[in-house]
């Protein structure tokens, strides 16, 4: 029995060896066949991305032109395989660009065939380029200054807040680009960002949003500065003045006084005198807007206070006859 098993195992091993040899020869045959096939010449269409260069002086591309072309290539299979799997960006010169009308220009791709072919391998011939024409909207390069607008948000530790205005540095920057695009931009925004658990003054660099790929910013970042301190609430109950009353009109208001509530740095609490506030109501505003109440407004206040509120924010009145 043992001899029979040994004989069977030997036969299995022989069969496995023959199978491995067969597979090796099959692999080699396939490899040689592939090499022969890939060494032959073929004609095929391959898509390439474009990067534009040599734009006419003082001109910038205002639109989003075609950034891909389809080349009909004649080359060996190895090269075609390489072009298909390893995408390349080809430079496209605009030295031969022609004006169509206004700011519109065009370039016939056949005028750049040799230039495109020179960027490929020596064994490759460009037979055709699609599309046959590329169109461009070219504008005059222009610069202007625009304000910077912060999109920052702030979260404070309990008992802390700003004790002055938040400032940006610089407050405006220069932008340059095609005239048609520049004219649509009136301000530049910071990225949306948030500072949390704030308990002290800070300087923070925040990046600017790029409004358009063709726009160049003079600055990539601005500095946000904020003065922060421990704060406390303060308040005064104060009289107000009604202005622009007609000579023949006498009114009676309710209430006669309003409460001004504000926040101030704890260290400055005793620096806020009562007479540093001035409140008035404009009767003309009420009359022009056909309101049945007066609106109290803070005309003067100390610079070092923040978050000021007037209570109530509407004053009832009666006209005395």
Buried (B, 14 or more C-beta within 10 A) or exposed (E): EEEEEEEEEEEEEEEEEEEEEEEEEEEEEEEEEEEEEBEEEBEBEBEBEBEBEEBEEEBBBBBEBEEEBEBBBBBBBBBBEBBEEEEEEBBBBBEEBEEEEEBEBEBBBEBBBEBBBEBBEEEBBBEBBEEEBBEBBBBEBBEBEBEBBBEBEBEBEEEBBBBBEBBBEEEBBBBBBBBBBBEEBEEBEBEEBEBEEBEEEBEBEBEBEEBBEBBEBBBEEBBBBBBBBBBBEBEBEBEBEBEBBEEEEEBEBEEEEBEBBBBBBEEBEEEBEEEBBEBBBBBEBBEEEEEEBBBBBBEEBBEBBBEBEBEEEEBEBEEEE
